[in-house]
Amino acid sequence: MKLTLKEKKQETPDVTSFVFISGSEIGWQAGQYLHYVLHHEPTDDRGSDRWFTISSAPHEGFVMLTTRFAKDNGSSFKKELEGLNVGDTVEFSDLDGDFVLENVKEKYVFIAGGIGITPYRAILKDLENKGNNVDIILLYSNRDSNFVFKDELDNISNPSLKVKYIEGKVDEKHIKDNVSDIKDRIFYISGPEGMVDSIGEELKGLGISEDNIKQDWFPGYD
Ligand SMILES: Cc1cc2nc3c(=O)[nH]c(=O)nc-3n(C[C@H](O)[C@H](O)[C@H](O)COP(=O)(O)OP(=O)(O)OC[C@H]3O[C@@H](n4cnc5c(N)ncnc54)[C@H](O)[C@@H]3O)c2cc1C
């Protein structure tokens, strides 16, 4: 199946969103991802396909892919993606993923590392659209002060949403300082693989049951 590029949005100096229109109904749940194929020559050993979260919510009517471009050692896939022009098409398939919100009655902590913010944008926009004021604490860590989607997150209409921006790595202290009721909440963690694993272990060390931890690993980042 094909998506057509409608717009490119520079979110921060090294992060761009690609807004696509689909000819057919995709019917995704906020937080799910797609498989993309970009044929290009020469292709490096990292290959011509990738998975990306849909950073838009279904009601927005477009599929958005938001990604970071590396200063050094960027892949040939990302160079091809960066070079797409409005009107170009990309192949996609395999809608999948269980990093979705299952129960709006529960209380949550969303932990994002850098570009791991993408599923949360989709989920928070979706909840806002449905008028679900779910109790969520979002701990959003980033390597610098260029927090992707900051303006949008600050304007989400949900009085039960608290967003804490953390410059640098999120750790156990940030969790303890910002979440007083850790045993009553379900934890979602999204970002580079190493960060997601280490926060998961810290949460287990704090006595959070594995059943209350959901993880979304983004491979390919240092
Ligand atoms: C379910 C799922 C959802 C995802 N959602 C997103 C998303 O929403 N946004 C997003 O950006 N990514 C997402 N990813 C990750 C995405 O698929 C890519 O793996 C990631 O963006 C890295 O892309 P890249 O390999 O083209 O590397 P680049 O972005 O070009 O480079 C990343 C960094 O890795 C280093 N590096 C990694 N491997 C090598 C290598 N073999 N040789 C040299 N240097 C290397 C580079 O130095 C560079 O600094 C998701 C992955 C999964 C599985």
The ligand as a MOL file (V3000), in Angstrom:
LIG
                    3D

  0  0  0     0  0            999 V3000
M  V30 BEGIN CTAB
M  V30 COUNTS 53 58 0 0 0
M  V30 BEGIN ATOM
M  V30 1 C 7.9420 -0.3790 16.8000 0
M  V30 2 C 8.9430 0.6840 16.4590 0
M  V30 3 C 8.5640 2.0090 16.3900 0
M  V30 4 C 9.5010 3.0100 16.0850 0
M  V30 5 N 9.0990 4.3150 16.0360 0
M  V30 6 C 10.0110 5.2790 15.7400 0
M  V30 7 C 9.6220 6.6580 15.6550 0
M  V30 8 O 8.4510 7.0140 15.8500 0
M  V30 9 N 10.5630 7.5550 15.3640 0
M  V30 10 C 11.8840 7.1980 15.1430 0
M  V30 11 O 12.7110 8.0720 14.8700 0
M  V30 12 N 12.2720 5.9200 15.2120 0
M  V30 13 C 11.3740 4.9490 15.4920 0
M  V30 14 N 11.7690 3.6380 15.5350 0
M  V30 15 C 13.1740 3.3110 15.2450 0
M  V30 16 C 13.4170 3.3260 13.7220 0
M  V30 17 O 12.8160 2.1980 13.1070 0
M  V30 18 C 14.9390 3.3360 13.4030 0
M  V30 19 O 15.5150 2.1440 13.8900 0
M  V30 20 C 15.6410 4.5450 14.0130 0
M  V30 21 O 14.9830 5.7260 13.6340 0
M  V30 22 C 17.1030 4.6050 13.5840 0
M  V30 23 O 17.1430 4.8150 12.2020 0
M  V30 24 P 18.4110 4.4400 11.3170 0
M  V30 25 O 18.7880 3.0180 11.5330 0
M  V30 26 O 18.0590 4.7990 9.9240 0
M  V30 27 O 19.5960 5.2650 11.9230 0
M  V30 28 P 19.9260 6.8350 11.9230 0
M  V30 29 O 18.7990 7.5650 12.5340 0
M  V30 30 O 20.3860 7.3000 10.5960 0
M  V30 31 O 21.1560 6.8300 12.9190 0
M  V30 32 C 20.9560 6.6620 14.3150 0
M  V30 33 C 22.2690 6.6190 15.0740 0
M  V30 34 O 22.6900 5.2520 15.1970 0
M  V30 35 C 24.0620 5.0880 14.8290 0
M  V30 36 N 24.1230 3.7600 14.1640 0
M  V30 37 C 23.1960 2.7810 14.3690 0
M  V30 38 N 23.5030 1.6790 13.6330 0
M  V30 39 C 24.6230 1.9820 12.9720 0
M  V30 40 C 25.4230 1.2490 12.0400 0
M  V30 41 N 25.1230 -0.0060 11.6560 0
M  V30 42 N 26.4830 1.8670 11.5270 0
M  V30 43 C 26.7900 3.1180 11.8760 0
M  V30 44 N 26.0780 3.8490 12.7620 0
M  V30 45 C 25.0090 3.3020 13.3000 0
M  V30 46 C 24.3860 6.2950 14.0240 0
M  V30 47 O 25.6770 6.7140 14.3750 0
M  V30 48 C 23.4050 7.3730 14.4450 0
M  V30 49 O 23.9110 8.2060 15.4290 0
M  V30 50 C 10.8470 2.6470 15.8370 0
M  V30 51 C 11.2110 1.2980 15.8670 0
M  V30 52 C 10.2810 0.3310 16.1690 0
M  V30 53 C 10.7050 -1.1230 16.1740 0
M  V30 END ATOM
M  V30 BEGIN BOND
M  V30 1 1 1 2
M  V30 2 1 2 3
M  V30 3 2 2 52
M  V30 4 2 3 4
M  V30 5 1 4 5
M  V30 6 1 4 50
M  V30 7 2 5 6
M  V30 8 1 6 7
M  V30 9 1 6 13
M  V30 10 2 7 8
M  V30 11 1 7 9
M  V30 12 1 9 10
M  V30 13 2 10 11
M  V30 14 1 10 12
M  V30 15 2 12 13
M  V30 16 1 13 14
M  V30 17 1 14 15
M  V30 18 1 14 50
M  V30 19 1 15 16
M  V30 20 1 16 17
M  V30 21 1 16 18
M  V30 22 1 18 19
M  V30 23 1 18 20
M  V30 24 1 20 21
M  V30 25 1 20 22
M  V30 26 1 22 23
M  V30 27 1 23 24
M  V30 28 2 24 25
M  V30 29 1 24 26
M  V30 30 1 24 27
M  V30 31 1 27 28
M  V30 32 2 28 29
M  V30 33 1 28 30
M  V30 34 1 28 31
M  V30 35 1 31 32
M  V30 36 1 32 33
M  V30 37 1 33 34
M  V30 38 1 33 48
M  V30 39 1 34 35
M  V30 40 1 35 36
M  V30 41 1 35 46
M  V30 42 1 36 37
M  V30 43 1 36 45
M  V30 44 2 37 38
M  V30 45 1 38 39
M  V30 46 1 39 40
M  V30 47 2 39 45
M  V30 48 1 40 41
M  V30 49 2 40 42
M  V30 50 1 42 43
M  V30 51 2 43 44
M  V30 52 1 44 45
M  V30 53 1 46 47
M  V30 54 1 46 48
M  V30 55 1 48 49
M  V30 56 2 50 51
M  V30 57 1 51 52
M  V30 58 1 52 53
M  V30 END BOND
M  V30 END CTAB
M  END
